[in-house]
Amino acid sequence: LYGYGGMLYDWNIYNKFFLVPSFAVGLYHQGDSVDLGGVLEFRSRLELDYAITQNTRFGVAISHKSNASIYDHNPGTEELTALYSFQF
């Protein structure tokens, strides 16, 4: 379980293409999952979206989560994600 909050910048790079860099800070509960070293984790992400309509987008994102070495164990993890988003 990972809950986070952060900032992003929605940058229109060309016509209907958007580059969305973001940074977030969150709390992680390991449960039966990967040991990320501690509760406090940071996420950096880079997303590339295509605007299908004014209110919907499809995109891909790559992100990295780690605890920035504030704990002794800091394995970090990467994600590659396909996205569909809409405004409401």
Biotite code that builds the C-alpha atoms (Angstrom):
import biotite.structure as struc

atoms = struc.array([
    struc.Atom([0.000, 0.000, 0.000], chain_id="A", res_id=1, res_name="LEU", atom_name="CA", element="C"),
    struc.Atom([1.458, 3.374, -1.023], chain_id="A", res_id=2, res_name="TYR", atom_name="CA", element="C"),
    struc.Atom([-0.234, 6.736, -0.545], chain_id="A", res_id=3, res_name="GLY", atom_name="CA", element="C"),
    struc.Atom([1.471, 9.886, -1.769], chain_id="A", res_id=4, res_name="TYR", atom_name="CA", element="C"),
    struc.Atom([1.071, 13.542, -2.623], chain_id="A", res_id=5, res_name="GLY", atom_name="CA", element="C"),
    struc.Atom([3.220, 15.736, -4.797], chain_id="A", res_id=6, res_name="GLY", atom_name="CA", element="C"),
    struc.Atom([3.638, 18.178, -7.639], chain_id="A", res_id=7, res_name="MET", atom_name="CA", element="C"),
    struc.Atom([3.595, 17.880, -11.416], chain_id="A", res_id=8, res_name="LEU", atom_name="CA", element="C"),
    struc.Atom([4.046, 20.123, -14.406], chain_id="A", res_id=9, res_name="TYR", atom_name="CA", element="C"),
    struc.Atom([1.777, 19.567, -17.420], chain_id="A", res_id=10, res_name="ASP", atom_name="CA", element="C"),
    struc.Atom([3.895, 20.711, -20.374], chain_id="A", res_id=11, res_name="TRP", atom_name="CA", element="C"),
    struc.Atom([2.401, 20.800, -23.890], chain_id="A", res_id=12, res_name="ASN", atom_name="CA", element="C"),
    struc.Atom([5.457, 19.919, -25.971], chain_id="A", res_id=13, res_name="ILE", atom_name="CA", element="C"),
    struc.Atom([3.814, 19.600, -29.397], chain_id="A", res_id=14, res_name="TYR", atom_name="CA", element="C"),
    struc.Atom([0.235, 19.779, -30.605], chain_id="A", res_id=15, res_name="ASN", atom_name="CA", element="C"),
    struc.Atom([-1.556, 17.040, -28.597], chain_id="A", res_id=16, res_name="LYS", atom_name="CA", element="C"),
    struc.Atom([1.562, 15.649, -26.849], chain_id="A", res_id=17, res_name="PHE", atom_name="CA", element="C"),
    struc.Atom([2.269, 16.426, -23.197], chain_id="A", res_id=18, res_name="PHE", atom_name="CA", element="C"),
    struc.Atom([5.330, 15.768, -21.056], chain_id="A", res_id=19, res_name="LEU", atom_name="CA", element="C"),
    struc.Atom([4.478, 15.503, -17.364], chain_id="A", res_id=20, res_name="VAL", atom_name="CA", element="C"),
    struc.Atom([7.379, 15.365, -14.892], chain_id="A", res_id=21, res_name="PRO", atom_name="CA", element="C"),
    struc.Atom([6.360, 14.886, -11.254], chain_id="A", res_id=22, res_name="SER", atom_name="CA", element="C"),
    struc.Atom([7.716, 14.394, -7.756], chain_id="A", res_id=23, res_name="PHE", atom_name="CA", element="C"),
    struc.Atom([5.868, 13.003, -4.744], chain_id="A", res_id=24, res_name="ALA", atom_name="CA", element="C"),
    struc.Atom([6.423, 12.034, -1.125], chain_id="A", res_id=25, res_name="VAL", atom_name="CA", element="C"),
    struc.Atom([4.479, 9.180, 0.369], chain_id="A", res_id=26, res_name="GLY", atom_name="CA", element="C"),
    struc.Atom([4.004, 6.542, 3.010], chain_id="A", res_id=27, res_name="LEU", atom_name="CA", element="C"),
    struc.Atom([4.552, 2.864, 2.198], chain_id="A", res_id=28, res_name="TYR", atom_name="CA", element="C"),
    struc.Atom([3.186, -0.198, 3.984], chain_id="A", res_id=29, res_name="HIS", atom_name="CA", element="C"),
    struc.Atom([5.070, -3.320, 2.903], chain_id="A", res_id=30, res_name="GLN", atom_name="CA", element="C"),
    struc.Atom([2.601, -6.064, 3.780], chain_id="A", res_id=31, res_name="GLY", atom_name="CA", element="C"),
    struc.Atom([3.581, -9.161, 1.725], chain_id="A", res_id=32, res_name="ASP", atom_name="CA", element="C"),
    struc.Atom([5.248, -7.026, -0.952], chain_id="A", res_id=33, res_name="SER", atom_name="CA", element="C"),
    struc.Atom([8.746, -5.678, -1.674], chain_id="A", res_id=34, res_name="VAL", atom_name="CA", element="C"),
    struc.Atom([10.853, -4.328, 1.217], chain_id="A", res_id=35, res_name="ASP", atom_name="CA", element="C"),
    struc.Atom([11.641, -0.734, 0.196], chain_id="A", res_id=36, res_name="LEU", atom_name="CA", element="C"),
    struc.Atom([13.559, -0.058, 3.397], chain_id="A", res_id=37, res_name="GLY", atom_name="CA", element="C"),
    struc.Atom([11.129, 2.110, 5.335], chain_id="A", res_id=38, res_name="GLY", atom_name="CA", element="C"),
    struc.Atom([7.816, 3.906, 5.581], chain_id="A", res_id=39, res_name="VAL", atom_name="CA", element="C"),
    struc.Atom([8.790, 7.260, 4.017], chain_id="A", res_id=40, res_name="LEU", atom_name="CA", element="C"),
    struc.Atom([9.335, 6.951, 0.250], chain_id="A", res_id=41, res_name="GLU", atom_name="CA", element="C"),
    struc.Atom([9.875, 9.387, -2.625], chain_id="A", res_id=42, res_name="PHE", atom_name="CA", element="C"),
    struc.Atom([8.640, 9.002, -6.191], chain_id="A", res_id=43, res_name="ARG", atom_name="CA", element="C"),
    struc.Atom([9.951, 10.728, -9.306], chain_id="A", res_id=44, res_name="SER", atom_name="CA", element="C"),
    struc.Atom([8.139, 10.159, -12.588], chain_id="A", res_id=45, res_name="ARG", atom_name="CA", element="C"),
    struc.Atom([8.211, 11.147, -16.237], chain_id="A", res_id=46, res_name="LEU", atom_name="CA", element="C"),
    struc.Atom([5.025, 10.719, -18.256], chain_id="A", res_id=47, res_name="GLU", atom_name="CA", element="C"),
    struc.Atom([4.344, 11.201, -21.976], chain_id="A", res_id=48, res_name="LEU", atom_name="CA", element="C"),
    struc.Atom([0.671, 11.665, -22.910], chain_id="A", res_id=49, res_name="ASP", atom_name="CA", element="C"),
    struc.Atom([-1.349, 12.045, -26.085], chain_id="A", res_id=50, res_name="TYR", atom_name="CA", element="C"),
    struc.Atom([-4.598, 14.038, -25.825], chain_id="A", res_id=51, res_name="ALA", atom_name="CA", element="C"),
    struc.Atom([-7.328, 11.959, -27.468], chain_id="A", res_id=52, res_name="ILE", atom_name="CA", element="C"),
    struc.Atom([-9.916, 14.653, -26.747], chain_id="A", res_id=53, res_name="THR", atom_name="CA", element="C"),
    struc.Atom([-9.819, 17.828, -24.671], chain_id="A", res_id=54, res_name="GLN", atom_name="CA", element="C"),
    struc.Atom([-10.658, 15.787, -21.555], chain_id="A", res_id=55, res_name="ASN", atom_name="CA", element="C"),
    struc.Atom([-9.032, 12.371, -22.172], chain_id="A", res_id=56, res_name="THR", atom_name="CA", element="C"),
    struc.Atom([-5.439, 11.217, -22.577], chain_id="A", res_id=57, res_name="ARG", atom_name="CA", element="C"),
    struc.Atom([-3.483, 8.051, -23.190], chain_id="A", res_id=58, res_name="PHE", atom_name="CA", element="C"),
    struc.Atom([0.132, 7.823, -22.111], chain_id="A", res_id=59, res_name="GLY", atom_name="CA", element="C"),
    struc.Atom([3.115, 5.949, -20.720], chain_id="A", res_id=60, res_name="VAL", atom_name="CA", element="C"),
    struc.Atom([5.127, 6.734, -17.619], chain_id="A", res_id=61, res_name="ALA", atom_name="CA", element="C"),
    struc.Atom([8.331, 5.585, -15.980], chain_id="A", res_id=62, res_name="ILE", atom_name="CA", element="C"),
    struc.Atom([8.813, 6.164, -12.279], chain_id="A", res_id=63, res_name="SER", atom_name="CA", element="C"),
    struc.Atom([11.338, 5.479, -9.557], chain_id="A", res_id=64, res_name="HIS", atom_name="CA", element="C"),
    struc.Atom([10.516, 5.003, -5.881], chain_id="A", res_id=65, res_name="LYS", atom_name="CA", element="C"),
    struc.Atom([13.113, 5.012, -3.132], chain_id="A", res_id=66, res_name="SER", atom_name="CA", element="C"),
    struc.Atom([13.741, 6.300, 0.363], chain_id="A", res_id=67, res_name="ASN", atom_name="CA", element="C"),
    struc.Atom([16.692, 8.502, -0.755], chain_id="A", res_id=68, res_name="ALA", atom_name="CA", element="C"),
    struc.Atom([18.994, 6.560, 1.622], chain_id="A", res_id=69, res_name="SER", atom_name="CA", element="C"),
    struc.Atom([17.356, 7.915, 4.774], chain_id="A", res_id=70, res_name="ILE", atom_name="CA", element="C"),
    struc.Atom([17.184, 4.282, 5.935], chain_id="A", res_id=71, res_name="TYR", atom_name="CA", element="C"),
    struc.Atom([20.008, 1.703, 5.921], chain_id="A", res_id=72, res_name="ASP", atom_name="CA", element="C"),
    struc.Atom([18.252, -0.397, 3.261], chain_id="A", res_id=73, res_name="HIS", atom_name="CA", element="C"),
    struc.Atom([17.381, 1.450, 0.008], chain_id="A", res_id=74, res_name="ASN", atom_name="CA", element="C"),
    struc.Atom([16.720, -0.949, -2.886], chain_id="A", res_id=75, res_name="PRO", atom_name="CA", element="C"),
    struc.Atom([14.440, 1.391, -4.848], chain_id="A", res_id=76, res_name="GLY", atom_name="CA", element="C"),
    struc.Atom([12.048, 0.194, -7.509], chain_id="A", res_id=77, res_name="THR", atom_name="CA", element="C"),
    struc.Atom([11.076, 1.219, -11.033], chain_id="A", res_id=78, res_name="GLU", atom_name="CA", element="C"),
    struc.Atom([7.705, 1.073, -12.777], chain_id="A", res_id=79, res_name="GLU", atom_name="CA", element="C"),
    struc.Atom([6.631, 1.302, -16.394], chain_id="A", res_id=80, res_name="LEU", atom_name="CA", element="C"),
    struc.Atom([2.948, 2.200, -16.607], chain_id="A", res_id=81, res_name="THR", atom_name="CA", element="C"),
    struc.Atom([0.360, 2.591, -19.377], chain_id="A", res_id=82, res_name="ALA", atom_name="CA", element="C"),
    struc.Atom([-2.209, 5.294, -18.568], chain_id="A", res_id=83, res_name="LEU", atom_name="CA", element="C"),
    struc.Atom([-5.666, 6.365, -19.604], chain_id="A", res_id=84, res_name="TYR", atom_name="CA", element="C"),
    struc.Atom([-6.862, 9.517, -17.855], chain_id="A", res_id=85, res_name="SER", atom_name="CA", element="C"),
    struc.Atom([-9.887, 11.772, -18.022], chain_id="A", res_id=86, res_name="PHE", atom_name="CA", element="C"),
    struc.Atom([-10.968, 15.020, -16.410], chain_id="A", res_id=87, res_name="GLN", atom_name="CA", element="C"),
    struc.Atom([-14.226, 15.246, -14.502], chain_id="A", res_id=88, res_name="PHE", atom_name="CA", element="C"),
])
